[in-house]
Amino acid sequence: MKQRIGIVGGSGYIGYSLSRHLSTRYKIKCLDIIKPRELLNGDLEFMHCDIRNPEEVKRGLKDVDLVIHSAIVQIPLINEEKRLGYEVNILGTQNICEAVFGNAKIKGMILAGSWHTMGEKELSGIIDEEFGFRPDKIENRARLYALSKIVQEVIVRFYDEMSDRIYGVIRLGTVLGEGMPQKTAANIFIERGLKGESITPYKHSMYRLMLYVDISDVCRSFENYASMILNNKMKKSENSLANIVNVFYPEPITIIELAETVRDEIVKITNSRINPKIEILDLGMPQMFTEEDKKQLKVNVDKMKRLLGIEQLKSPEQSIKELIRLKVIKQHNIESE
């Protein structure tokens, strides 16, 4: 009999992608306040669940073997609806952890974490799982989001240390892939570029470093982690840091490099029929990053390789290339190379 995984936030971008991917191997219960775009087959079940309601969470997870938590109030909504962000991101995480803690059937849970907990400014040294939390070294637009992701991790780690089961975190880079949120820089650049409009990074953040991961690698990572928990292949540790793993491509790229990659790929894939310009917008804000920042750090993904058995991730350049090719075929009916 197939084991059942409950994916909380299963109608969002990451949650739905995981639901589709994992439903080929497990029974999936998708818990959310809105239905996913489609129910793929008999192994993907939807149940309405508001994670702000602890009783709804307990009912929704009562018959699962593992929980994946991907529900989140994202940027920019978290800045516009701060109370909602607190109730979903923080109280909701507490409710999920408590539901797992009180249900002996559930073998553990995995939180979809974020690299933003490490901050964006003045990054230097070795970026690994022990790098630490730096929520104030970040652009103001992402500060509350980073704080909420830190609190989520702290809650999950505390439950891991007082439970005999696994509470883990996969810290993800900014996720690239078909269907990614519209307001991400990569999606904005691609959409503008394919319309022949200027690609417009901001001057004050053009050298901001970004750590990316492709959605296919996200799915592989959660599948491997879930399998280890469900098959009792993970040993408990006294330090919950043991169950946290970073999953992002080990070479950061700057926002201006992202813009250049998008432009170059559009030109190549459309055989120069679309040739967008890059126009750097100066909002009069102080420069937050420098061209030299990239030389100050090194990303270490050895733990990902060791714990999850994933030796190589798709590069952001390859992800961008595939995204543009797909959009060109779908939207512009232009022969791709």
Secondary structure, DSSP 4 states (H G I P E B T S, - for coil): ---EEEEETTTSHHHHHHHHHHTTTSEEEEEESS--S---STTEEEEE--TT-HHHHHHHHTT-SEEEE-----TTHHHH-HHHHIIIIIIHHHHHHHHHHT-TT--EEEEEEEGGGG-STT--EEESTTS---TTSS-GGGHHHHHHHHHHHHHHHHHHHHSSSEEEEEEE-EEESTT--TTSHHHHHHHHHHTTPPB--BGGGTT-EE-EEEHHHHHHHHHHHHHHHHTT-----SSGGGGEEEES-SS-EEHHHHHHHHHHHHHHHTTTS--PPB--B--SPPP---TTGGGGEEE--HHHHHHH-------HHHHHHHHHHHHIIIII-----
